Amino acid sequence: MVQVAICPMCSRPARRAGPADWAHQRSLWPRAWVHLHNSQPLCPVLNPAGIASAAPLLPDPPPPIGPELTGVWIDGTRIPDHRKQCIEIVRAAVSQGLTLTAAGRTELAALARQPGEDPPEKLIDYVERALDYLNRLCTPGVWFEVDEGLIVATDRPILGPIV
């Protein structure tokens, strides 16, 4: 899900993903955090095992979601199945602090299992609540948009999502 993280060495935004060139980065595999601006591994640091990619800092409280994250896909939502996509959008909001009661989690799980192509209206209600919550985390001029997945958008033009 969205994690507003920063590289501890250069303080640039980071995102969870594989580096653009894995051929020379096999040792980084479990720690797949990259710089947002260029998709390269986080800055190198020295640890007892040698030189490795730095672990990101996850500020607490996290900073608001701003234009520097424009075009970032939320993990797991690039799914053609609309019902699964709805569930992932709600999960993204929960990962960012949206509270769901135990009854709400049970209902959401039941809605995810209902047969049919189109998501039920109750599931759409959960998605609207999730999007409202996520959008309150954003700075002015930045919002979450659903377009074959959940993406951070702004009113400035973008070249496309970072995947």
ZIRA-V954912 format. One record per residue. N is the residue number from 0. SS is DSSP state (H for helix, E for strand, L for the rest). PHI is phi as a letter, one per 20 degrees, with the letter a starting at -180 (none if undefined). Layout:
# ZIRA-V954912
N&SS&PHI, N&SS&PHI
This chain:
# ZIRA-V954912
0&L&none, 1&L&f, 2&L&c, 3&L&e, 4&E&d, 5&E&c, 6&L&f, 7&L&f, 8&L&e, 9&L&d, 10&L&m, 11&L&e, 12&E&g, 13&E&c, 14&E&b, 15&E&e, 16&L&a, 17&L&e, 18&L&g, 19&L&f, 20&L&c, 21&H&f, 22&H&g, 23&H&d, 24&L&c, 25&H&g, 26&H&f, 27&H&e, 28&L&g, 29&L&f, 30&L&d, 31&L&e, 32&E&d, 33&E&c, 34&E&f, 35&L&f, 36&L&f, 37&L&c, 38&L&m, 39&L&e, 40&E&g, 41&L&f, 42&L&g, 43&E&f, 44&E&c, 45&E&e, 46&E&c, 47&L&g, 48&L&e, 49&E&p, 50&E&e, 51&E&b, 52&E&f, 53&L&f, 54&L&e, 55&L&f, 56&E&e, 57&L&d, 58&L&g, 59&L&c, 60&L&f, 61&L&f, 62&L&f, 63&L&f, 64&E&e, 65&L&d, 66&H&f, 67&H&f, 68&H&e, 69&L&g, 70&L&n, 71&E&f, 72&E&f, 73&L&e, 74&L&g, 75&L&n, 76&L&d, 77&L&e, 78&L&c, 79&L&f, 80&L&f, 81&H&f, 82&H&f, 83&H&f, 84&H&f, 85&H&g, 86&H&f, 87&H&f, 88&H&f, 89&H&f, 90&H&f, 91&H&f, 92&H&f, 93&H&f, 94&H&f, 95&L&e, 96&L&o, 97&L&f, 98&L&e, 99&L&c, 100&L&f, 101&H&f, 102&H&f, 103&H&f, 104&H&f, 105&H&f, 106&H&f, 107&H&f, 108&H&f, 109&H&f, 110&H&f, 111&H&f, 112&H&e, 113&L&f, 114&L&f, 115&L&p, 116&L&f, 117&L&e, 118&L&f, 119&L&f, 120&H&g, 121&H&f, 122&H&f, 123&H&f, 124&H&f, 125&H&f, 126&H&f, 127&H&f, 128&H&f, 129&H&f, 130&H&f, 131&H&f, 132&H&f, 133&H&f, 134&H&f, 135&H&f, 136&L&e, 137&E&e, 138&L&f, 139&L&g, 140&L&n, 141&E&c, 142&E&b, 143&E&e, 144&E&c, 145&E&d, 146&L&b, 147&L&l, 148&L&q, 149&E&e, 150&E&c, 151&E&e, 152&E&c, 153&E&c, 154&L&e, 155&L&e, 156&L&f, 157&L&c, 158&L&e, 159&L&q, 160&L&f, 161&E&e, 162&L&d
